[in-house]
Amino acid sequence: MKFILLRLLVLELGLCLASNYDFYRLPTALRPQKYNLSILTHLDNPEDHRFEGTVKIELLALENTKNITLHSKNLTIDESQIALRQINGGETDNCISSTAVNPTYDFYILHTCQELVVGNTYELSLSFSADLNRRLEGYYRSSYRDVETNETRWISVTQFEPTSARLAFPCFDEPAFKATFAITLGYHKRFSAISNMPEKEIKEHKTLPHYLWCEFEESVPMSTYLVAYSVNDFSSKPSTQKEGTLFRTWARRNAIDQCDFAADFGPKVLEYYEELLGIKFPLPKIDHIAVPDFSEGAMENWGLVVYTESDLLSSSGRSSLLEKQRVASVMAHELAHQWFGNLVTMKWWTDLWLKEGIATYVATLALEHIHPEWRSRNQDYFSNMLPVFQGDALVSTHPLSRPISEESQIIESFDEISYEKGATVLGMMHFFLGDESFRSGLQSYLQFYSYKNADQDNLWESLTQAAHKFGVLPSNYDIKTIMDSWTLQAGYPVINVTRDSEIPPSSSTGCWWVPLSYTTQEEQDFNITKPKAWMECGKSGEDLPKTIQDLPGANQWVIFNTQLISLYKVNYDSQNWNLLIEALTKGDFQSIHVINRAQLIDDALYLAWTGEQDYGLALRLIGYLQREKEYLPWKSVDENLRRVDRIIRQTPNFGLFKRYLGKLIKPIYEHLQGINDTFSSIQEQDQVLLKTLVINLACQYQVSDCVPQALAYYRNWRSLANPDALNPIPSNIRATVYCIAIKYGGDGNWAFLWRRYQNSDLAAEKYVMLWALGCSRQVWQLERYLELIFDSNEIIRKKDSLLAFEAVASTELGCLLARKYLMDNIDSLYQFYYRQASDMSRLLYAICDQVISRSDLNKFKDFVTNSGKSLEGLDQAIQLNLEIMLVNVQWRERNLNQMSLSMQDLL
């Protein structure tokens, strides 16, 4: 009781004292040098999951100061145990005269008895405790069901990015405050512990029977968001790495056989990065652990990478090629962070893309190097561009390098702009700088800023020096001038190409320095990706037209942006579009590079979507798909028409749309021998992806025998005596078959798949089933599913509930039920997700895509107005949703009839 009274008193005092410093960033008078962190974790009693700890922080005074301001959130700090002493020049005790809190910024402020003097080093000791939460942030607990004993097993694990280390221990929780960490974990002896560094010593706890202390080696300097530790009863699979780095993959004991692919693939990635970047991995070991509950796909903690199970585990007989590639891509991304983000860290979250965008792009290089048969570089590069072209066209988007002034903006920045757009602009630089110059610039950047922090200007400087050294950039050009136009403003250019050979200014607002690569019908050289010219900005930032000399006459086509090396759209004059359509539909269409065929589809459908071209032209162009047998063009049309489908399926015009697409799909479906299992005989891996995609489209639009054959596969599976052990449906098409069986089958099909979901121990397989269960067209089934999704007993894991809700919301009937459920239960959902903005924003995104009427748009506006605190911190998400809904409404009013008439003309 005394402690509670003290905390209340401190809070009142703190609000007064903290008012003199009301800024969201920490003061810079002190810099942490080292943390000695001890955490005792209690997992043995399911009724009392908690932790307690002490932290001793060595602080260097950079300015004279009489207060220590750091972060602490939801921690109980024993203020009677606080100690402060000077540790250089002879130990001298100091003390704390008072404390205060600033709950707005999670500041814990300690006022010192004596001034801390510049140049001196001090040690601050704090004792603290908290519950192991279930919010999947900070230091939290997770559980799984032991299949052998049917018992619930508990583990603990951390997730600190971006601002959750403060939930686990008092600290300077900003990326620029790097320090070393000496971590000691206490736990019951039936568990084991892992952290960023290798074990140093394990010994018995002196007072708690059956408890151990595990001390780990001191870390290299790193930011607080990269600290990690876990107490668990998992097994590990070691791998061999040439230079002696210990590489281990951890999972539940009954899932350890699902680690084989990751354990083989990971060391190869690490070795590739060491060669590519010229810097050895600096730690003696690296662990990868798959946990049952995790808020993100994965987290790159230095030396201890944490994954959700579906992003690390796979099964050779049960995982599809896409699922296997997903594991490889995520692992390569997280390992790239060991250099980009961990070794060199952004100064502030403004430049989040410096780690996320670069890691996304470098991961594509790793996949291409290790598995060239996947042809993943072209696929990934194109796939990264598609969401950027859609999302970055909205007014509610944001620049790559964006001002950050509050925590919600940090969380919002973990989006396709920081990841995919960041990767795309980096890839653009790679193309116009060339491999040697690009690699040299990255190596110089990493070497100079190792164990430090950097901003994008530091990267620009390293790349400029390399570009001039290797002579790939004119001496009067610099990377900062070029690339600031891509990172400091939102959006991207749409370049208009006219037949008089002058490229007029971009139709987009703003100005970009654009590397122009192109080829002609006469030349047809798509391998020259270095720019032949540049579109430049004037001294006042205005967009300047560009004249290109020596292009062929009006009877030959020209294609800009060879192999789609740059992030811009191209709108040609009608003559050039018609020449391209002629070449694709009647000529040797394969003479045009496959990436540029995908680009032409994407540009034409995008320009039709925005109203800058008509659908007659776009649909004539994609008509050539009846001849196309490559994956990327089909992926392009699938991504573009998916958003049209979401609107048109709710109108009487859907039958016409289905017939038109059926005409395009049928030739390739029959060429690939339909839904028959021919996957083992396919040599090229991208043809596996093509067949997977085409079968999904064919069943979706009821082409040929796709639906009856899918139902036959499912009936065969249901007839087996042990369907959990044996599944005859080819792994690459299970997602399609499951969905079709739920969509066209009865309650028996739904109940069968629900049982398989409950019995499965492979996370990726469970995800496929969760999505398929939302394919039902029965109102009562979907309503029951929504209740299961948000059941307080977590019949479906909370982290998976968002995927299941998105599945329901993705269908024409389910979107109405999901929207109503969300609006009717917003307050309880807010509590269900522990008031976390990132989860709530996903619920909103799920329901916005299929709003196509002004009345529904207005209902959503009223809902936002009346929802109060349940939508707190979601300003950007709300604005984005409102804009997507308005764009849908406007598209329906402007384009639906025109597109329908164009389809009729082509049938």
N, C-alpha and C positions, 0 to 999 in steps of 0.2 A: 504493500500500500504506500509506503514511503517513496518508493521509486516512481510510482504513478504520479504522485503529487509533484515530485521533482521534475518529471517530464513536462507536466502541464505548465509549471512555472517557467521552465526553460523556453517553452514554445512562446509564451507571452513576451518574455524578454527578447527572444530571438527575432520576433517580428519587428520589434523596435530597432534592435541593433543592426539587423540585416538591411534595413531600409536605406542605409548610406551606400550600400553596394547592390544595385538592382540591375545587374547585367547578366545575360544568360551564359557567358563564358567565365571560366575560373580566372581569378587574379593570377598574375604571372610573377609575383614576388618570390615564390618558392617553387622549386622543381624537385620532384621525387627522384632519388637515385637508386633506391633498392627497397623492395618489400620483403620482409620475413613474415610469411603468412602460414598460420596453422589453423586447420579446420578439423573439427571432430564431428563426424556424421553419424547420426542415430537412425539406422534403417531396420534394426532388429525387432522393433515394436511397431506394428502397423497403425496403432492408435496414437503414436507419438513420433512422427517423422520430423526431425528437426536437426539443426546444426548449431554449433557454437564455435567461436574462434577468437584468435588474437592476431593483430597485425602490428608489426613494428616497421614504420616507414622512415627511411633515412632521407632527410630533406636538406637541400642546398639553398641557402638564402641568396637570391639574386638582387634583392632590394631590402632595405630595412623595413620591418613590418611588425605589428603587434597582434596580428590574427592569422590563423591558419584556416583556409577555406578549402574544403574538399567535398566529395559527393558521398551521400549515404541515403538509402531509400528503404523503408520498411524494415530497418534493422533496429533492434533494441541494443543500445550502447550503454554499457555499465560505466557511468560517468565517475564512479568512485575509483575506478581502476585506470583512469587516464593518466599517463605520465609523459613528461617532455624533458629532454635533457640535451645539452650541447655535447657532441662526441668528438670534436676536433680541438686540438690545443688544450687538452686536459678536460676531463668530463666535468660539466657544470649543470646542476639541476635547475630547471625552470619550472613553471607550473601554469595551470590554466585557471584564469580568474573567473571566467564565465563562458557559457556556450549559447549558441543560437541556431535556429534553423530557418532556411528559406525554402518552404515546400514548393514554390513555383519552379525553382531550378534544382531541387534536391540537394541544396547546399547544407552542409553541417559546418558551423563556424565556431572555431575555438579562439578565444581571446587570451593572449598570453600575459603572464605576470610581468615578464621582462621582454624588452624588444628583441626580436631576432635580427641579428646583424649581418649585413651583406658579407658573403665570403665564408661564413661559418656553416657547419653541418650539424644538424639536429636529428634526434630520434624521437618520433611520436609513437606512443604505444596506446592501442585501443583494444578493448574487449567487447565482443558483440555476440548476438544470437538471433535466430529467426527460424521460422518453420520452413521446411522444404516444401515449396509451393507446387501447384499443379498448372501454373500458367505458362509453362514452357519457356520461361525466361529467368535470368539470374541463375541461382543454384536451385534446381527443382528435382522432383522425384517422378519416376515413370515406372510402369509395371508391365509384366507380361505373364501369360499363363503357361506354366510348365506342362507340356503335353504328356509327359510320363506320369507325373503325380497329380495333375489337375490342380496344382496349387498356384496362387498368385505370388510371383517373385517381384521384388522391388529393387530398383537401382536409383542412383542419383547421378546427375550430369549437369554441366553448365551450358548456358548460351548467353553470352555477354554482349554480342554485337546488336545494335550499335551502342546502347547506353544502359546496359543492365549489369555490369560488374558491380555497380553501386548497390545492387540488391543482394550481393553476396559478401562484400566486405567494404569498409570505408576506403575510398581511393580517389585519386585524381583521374576522373573517368572521361578524359578527352584524348584523342589519338596522338596529340603532340607531346603529351607527358609520358615519354618512354622511360622505362626503368627496368632493372633486372628483378627477378622474382625467385625467392627461395621458398618453396612450398613444402609443407608437411601435412599429410592427411592421416587422420585417425578414424578407425572403423572396426567393426566386429570381424573377427578372424575368419568367418565363413565367406567373407567377400575379399576382393582384391581392389587395388587402386591404381589408376594411371593418371598422368598429368603431362604437361608439355615436355618435360625432361625425363631422362632415365632415373630409375631408382638409385638412391645412394646408400640407404640403410633402412632396415626394418627392425623394430624392437617392440617389446611388450609395453603396453600402457601400464604406468606405475600404480594407478588406483582403480581402473575399470577392468574387472576380470574379462578375459576372452577378447579384449580389444588390443589393437596394434597401432603403432605409429609408423608411417612410411615417409621417410625424408627423401626428397628428390634433389637432383643436382641443380645448382643455380642456373637460371636461364640467361640467354642473351638479352640485351635491351629490347623491350617490346611494349606495345600499347596495352592498356588494360583490357580492351575488347578481345584480345587474342589469348588471354589467360584461360586455361581449361583444366578441369579435373573431373574424374568420375569414380564412384565407388560402385562395383557391380560384381556379379558372379558369372561373367561371360568367359568364353574360351577364345583363344587367339590362334591365328594361322600365320606363322612366320614366312617371310620370303627372302630370297637371296638378292642382294644388291652389290654390284661390283666393288664399290669403294668402301664397303664395310658398314654402311648405314643400316641399322636394324629397321626392318620394315615389317609391321605386324597388322593384321586385319582381325578385328574383334566383332563377335556377334553372340547371340544366344547360343547355348551349347547345341541345341537341336537344329540350329540354322548354320552351323559353322561350315557345312559342306556347300553352302551358297556363297561362300567367300572366294571360291577358287578363281573365278575370272578376275576379280579385283586384285587378289593377291599376285596374280601373274602380270596383270596389266600395269599396276601402279609403279613398280620399280622401273619399268621401261620408260614411263613418263618422266620419272625423276632423273634418270640418266640423260634423256633427251634434253630436258631443260638445262641441265648442267653444261651440256655441250653447246646448246643454242645461246645461252646467256653468259657463258664464260665464268661462272661463279659456282663453286661447289655448294651443295646443300649444307648449311652451316651447323646443323644439329646432329648428334650421334644416332638419333632414332626418329622414326615417325610412325605413329599409330593411326589407324583408321577404324572407327567404331560405329556400328549401325545400332541405333537406339530405337525402341518402339515408338516413342513420342518425341517429335522434334518439330519446331515451328517452321524451319526452313528446309530446303532440299539438303543443304549441307553447310558446314561452317569451317573455315580454313585455319582454326587455331594452330599456332606454330607448334608442330611436333605432335599434335593430337587433333586430327580432323574428325569432326562428328557429322554423321549422315543420318537422314531418315532411312529406314530399312530398304525402301524401294529404290534408293539411289546408290546403294552399295552392293546389295545382294542380288544374285541372279541364279537361275538354274538352267543348265545346258539343255534339258529336255522340255522345260516349261516356259522359259522366257523367249519372247519374240526378238527378232533382230532389232526392232526399235527400242525395246527395253534394254537390251544389251548395249546398244549405242548410247542410250541415256546414261547408264552407269559409267561408261567410258568417258563421256563428255563431262559429267559432273566431277568425276575424279580428276580429270585433266585440268578442269577449271580450278578446283581447290588446291591442287599441287602448284599451279601457276601462281597462286596467291602467296606461296612460301617465299617468292621473290617480290611479286607486285602486290604490296599490301602489308606483308610481314617484314621483309628486309627493308623495303622502302615504303613508307606509309604516308598517305596524304596528310597535310597539315591540319585540315579541317574537312568536315563532311561536304563542303562545297565541291570538292574535287573527288567525290566518291568514284566517279567513272575512271579515275586513274588506276584504281585497282580492279573494279568490276568489269569495266569495258576492256581493259588490257588482258585480264585473265580470260575473258570470254573469247577474245580473238586468238590469243596464244594457244588456248586449248584446241582450237581447230587445226593449228599447225601440228600439234602433238598427235592428234588423231590421224591426220593425213600421213605423218611419218611412220607411225606404228602399224596402222591398218590402211595402207593405200588402196586395198581392194574395196573399201567402203566408199571411196570417192567423197569423203565427208567434208573436205574443205569447201568445194563448190556448194554442196548442200547446206552446210552450216552458214556460210557467208550469205547465201541467198535467203536462208531461213531467218537470219538475223535482221535482214533488211525489211522483210515483209511487215512485221509488226510496227517497225519504225515508220514506214510509209503510211500506215493507217493512223497510229496514235499520235505521231508528231505533226500531223496535219491539223489537229484540233487546236482551237484557241487556248484551251486549258492545259496545254502541254507546258514544258519548262525547258530552259537551256540545259545542256550537259553540265556546265559549270554554273551552279545556281546559288544565290545567296541563301544561307541557312541561319535562321535566327530563333528557332524553337525546335523542340524535340520531335514534334509531329512531322515537321518538314524533313527531318533526317530519315524517318521511317518511310515517308512518301517517296523519297529519292531512290529507294531500292525497286526500280521499275525498268521497263524496256528502254527507257532513255539512257540510264546509266549503264545498263548491260549491253543491249543489242545496238543502240546507236553508238555507244562508246566503242564497241568492237568494230562497227562499220567504218567509222572515221579513222580508226587506227589502221584498218585494212586498206583504206584509201591511201593513207600515207605510205604504207608498205609498197603498194603498187607504184606510186609515182616517185618514190625514193629508190626503189630497187632493193634487192635482198641484202647486199653487202652494206650499203649505207644505213638501211633501217636497223639491221642487226647491230652494227657498230654504235649507232646512237643509243639503242636500248642498253647495251652493255656499259657504255659510258655513264648513262643515267644511273644505273644500278650501282656501279662501282663508286661513284662520287657520293651518293646519298645513302649508302648502306648503313643500317641501324639509325637512320635519321628520318626526317620528314621532308616532303617536297610538295610543290604545287605544280600546276600544268605548265607554268612558265619555265620551270626547271627542266621539264621534259622537252619543251620546245627548243631550249638552248642547246641541249645535248644533240637533238636531231638536226638542228641547223648546222652545228659544227661538223657533224658527220656528212651532211648533204654537200656542204661546200668542199670538204676534204676530198670527197669522191667525185665531185664535179657533176652531180645529178640535179642541181638546182642553180639557176642563174644567180650570180653574186649579189644582184640587187633584190633578190627574193629572200625572205626568211620565213621559217615555219610559224612563228608567232603571228605574223600578219595574215598568213593563209589560214591557219587553223583556229585562230580566235573567231574568225567569221563562222566557224562551224560549232564552236563550243560555247560562245557567249551569247548567242541568240537561238531562239527556238525555231523549229521548222527546218525546211530544206527547199532548194530551188526547183521550180518547174521551168525548164529551158525550152523556148519556142524556136524551132528551126524552120526557116522559110527557104523557098527554092531560089531566091536571089543570092543565096550563100551567105547572107548576113544573119547571124544569130542575134535577135533582139534581146533586150533585157529580160530577165526572168519575170514570169508573171506572179511570183511570190513576193510578199512584202519583205524587204531586207536586201542585203547584198552578201554574196558568197564568192570567195575565190575558188573557181571550179576548174579542175584539170580536165581538159577536153581530149578524149581519145575517140577515134572514129575509124570506120572503114567503109568502103564503097562496094557496089555491085561488081565493078571491074576488078578491084583489089582483093576483096574478100579475105583480108588478113586479120583475124580476130585475136592473134597472139601478141600483137603490139598493144600493150596496155599502158605504156608510158604516155603521158600527155603530148599531143602534137601542138597544142595551144592552151592558153589559159583565159578564162573569163575573169576579169579583174574588177576591183571596186575603185571608184574615183577617190580623190583626196577628201571629199566630204562624205564618203561612204555610200555614194550613189552607185547604182548598177549600170555598167557600161555595156553597150552592144559589142559584138565581136564579129568581124568579117573573116571568113575562111576562104582562101584563094585555092584555085586549081582543083575544085571539086568537079565531078562529071556533070554532064548535062541533065536536063529535066527528065530524060527517059531512063535514068538509072537511080536505084535507091541508094541511100546513105543511112548508116546506123551509127549513132553516137553512144558513147559509154560502153566500149567493147568489154565484154565479160563482166559488165555491171560493176566496174571498179569503184565508182563514186556514187554518193548518195544524192542522186537527183533524178527527176522525171524528165522525159523528153516528149514534147508534143510537136509532131511534124505538120507541114502543110498537107492538104488533102492529096496532092499529087504523090508525095512520098509515101503516105499511108497506103494509098492504092497500089503503088508499086510493091510495097512490102506484102500486102495481102495477096497480090498476084504470085509473088515468089513463094509464099508459104502454102497457098492452096493449090497451085498448079505447077510450080517450078521445082527445083531441087532444094527443098526446104532445109535439108540437112547441111547444106553449104553455109547456112547461118549457124553460128555457134549455139549450142544448146542453152547456155546461160542467157544469151541474147534472145533466143526464142521465148524463154520464160519471162525475160524483161519486157518484150513487146506485148505479151499477154497482160502482164501486170500494169504496164503504162496505159494500154488502151482501156482496160476495165476501170482503172483508177480515174482516168480522165473522163470516162463516161459517168462514173459515180459522182464526180464533182460537178458535172455539167459542162466541162471544157471540151468534151467531144460527145457525139451522139452514140447511142447504143447500137444503131445500125452498123456503124463502122466497127465497133468493138466486137460485135457478134459475128460479123463477116470474117474478122481476123481469127477469132478462136475456132471458127469452123474448120480450120486446117487440122485441128486435133484429131479428126477422124483418120489422119495419117501418122500421128505422133506416137512414138513408142519409147520415149525417154521419160524419166521420172520428174525432173524439175519443171518442165512446162505443165504437166498435170498437177503438180503441187501448187503452181502459180494460179491456175484456174480454180482449183479447189479452195484455196485461201480467199480469193477475190469473190467468188460466187457464194461463199458461205454466208457473208453478211447480207447479200441480196436474198438468199434463201430464207433467212430469218424473218424477213419482211414479207416476201411474196407468198410464203406458205400460209399466211394468215388471210389471204385474199382469194377470190374466185379464180385468179390467174395462175394458181399453182399447178393445175393440170397441164396448162400450156408449157410452163417452165419445166415440168418433169418430162414432157415429151421431147422438148428441145434438147435437154441434157442427155436423155436416153439415146437420141440420135448420135451425139458425140461419143458417148461412152461405149456403145455396143461393139464397134469394130475392135477397140483395144481389149475389151472384155473377152471377146471371142478369140482374139489373137493370143491371149494369155491362157487360153483353155479354161476360161471361166473360173469357178470356185473350186475346181478340182485341185487336189494336193500335188502340185508339180514343183514345190519349193526346193526339194532336194536336188532336182536336176538343173536348177537355175545357177549359172556360173557367176554372173555379175550381181553383187550385193544390192546395187541400186535398183536392179530389176525385181528383187524381192520386195523392196519398198514400193515399187511401182505396182506390182500385183496386189499388195496389201491395200494400197490406196484405191485402186480401180475396183476391187471387190467391194470395198466399203461404199464407194459411190454407186456401184451397180445395185447393191441391195437397198441402199437408201432411196434410189429412184426406181426400184422394181424393174430393173433391166433384165431381160431374158429369164433364165432359170435361177437367178441368184437367190431370191427369197425362198423358194421351195427347197433348194439344195442346202441352204443354211439351216432351215428347219429340220431337214433330214439328218444333218450332222448332230444337231442337238438331241433329236429323238434317240439316235444311236447311243449318245453319251448317257442319257437318262436310263437306257435299258441295261446298262452294265451293273454287275453285282457290287462292284466297289468303285464308284465313279471318282472318289477322292484320290485313289491310287492310279487310276488309268483314265486318261482323257484323250479320245481319238481325234478331237478337233485340232487341226494344225495350229500351232502356237501363234503364227503370224496373223491369223484371221479370227482368233477367239473373241476379240472385242466386237467385231462385226456380227459374228454368229450369236453371241450372247444377247446383244441388243435386239437383233431380229427376232430371236426366240421369245424375248420378253414383250416386244412390241406386238407380235402377231399371235402369241400363245396365250394360254389361260393362266389361272392362278397356280396350277401345278408347275408350270415352267418357272414362275416367279419363286415359289417356295423351294423348288429344287436348287436354283442358283443361290438363294439366301442360305441354304444349308451348306452349300459348297463354300460360300464366303466364310461362314462361321468355322468351318473345318480347315481351311487353307492356312498354311504357315509361310507362304511366300507373299511378301508385301505387295510386289508389283501385280501379282495375280489378283490379290484382293482388291486393288484399285480398279482393275478392269471390271471385276464383278460389281463393285459399288456403282460404277458409272452405268453399266448395263441395266441395273435394277431401276434406274430412273427412266428407262426407255418405254415404260408401260404407257398404254393409252386408256387405262381404266382409272377413273377418278378415285375410287375407293382405295385402289392399290397405292396410288401416289400420295394420297392423304395419309395412309398408314405408314408409308415410307418416310414421309416428313416427320411424323411423330417418332419413329425409330431413330432418325438422324439426330434429333435433339433431345433424346431421352436422357434424363439426368443420371441414369446408371451407366451411361456411355457404352451402350450396346455396340455402337460404332464409335471408334476412338474420336475424341474431339478434333484432333488434327485432320482426320479423314472426313469429318462431317461437312466441311466446306466443299470438298470434291463431290460428295453425294448430293448436296444442295444444288451445286452447279449442274449436275447431271439432270436433276428434275427440271430445273429452270431452262434447260437447253431445248426442250421439246415444245411444240405448239400448245399442247394442253397443259403440260407441266409448268410452263412459264406463268400462266394465269394463277395456278394454285400456289406456286412458290412466291409470287408477288403478294398475293393475299396473305399467305402465312407470315411473310416478313413484316408486312404492315400491321397485321393484327397482333404480332408477338414481339415487336421491336424491343420493348423494355426487358422481357425475359431473355431474349437473345443477347442483349447487351450484357446481362449478368452471366449468361452461359459462357460467353467468350471473355469473361473477366475484364470487360470494358477495354479490350484491346482494339485499337483503331485499325490495325492491319487486317484483322479477321473480319471486322464489321465492313470494311471497304470491299472485301471480296464478295460478301453477300449482296452489296449494292450493285457491283459490277454484273453479277449473275443475272439480275432481273432487268437491266437497262437495255440490253441488245434488242429485245423484241417488243419494246414499246414503239408503236407506229402511228398512234392517233393522238390528236391534240387533247382529247378528253383524258386519256391515260397519262399524258405528260402533266396536265394540270393536277390530276389526282396525286401524282408523285410530288409535285411542288407543295401541295397542301400537307402531304405526309411529312415532308422535311420540316415544314413550318411548325407542325404540331408535335414533333418527336423530341424536342428539347434535348436533354443531356444524353440521351441514347445515341445521338449522332455527333456528339462532341468530338472535336479533333478530326473531323472528316470533311473539312471544307473543300480540299482539293478533289477528293473522291466524289463529293456531291456535285461540284461544278462539272467534273468530267462526265458523270452520268447524265446530268441535265443536257449537256452538249450532245452526247451520243444520241439521246432520245430525240432531241430537236433535229439532228441531222437525219435520223430515220424518218421522222415525220415529213421533213422537207423533201427527202428523196421520194417517198411514196407520192406526194402531191405533184412533184415535178417529172419524175422519170418512169413511174410504173406503167402508164399507158403507152409511152413511147417505146419502152423495152418490149412490152407485150406485142405491139404492132410489128416490131422488128423481128421478133421470134416467129410470128405468124408468117411473115414474108419468107423466112428461111426454112420453114417446114414443108 
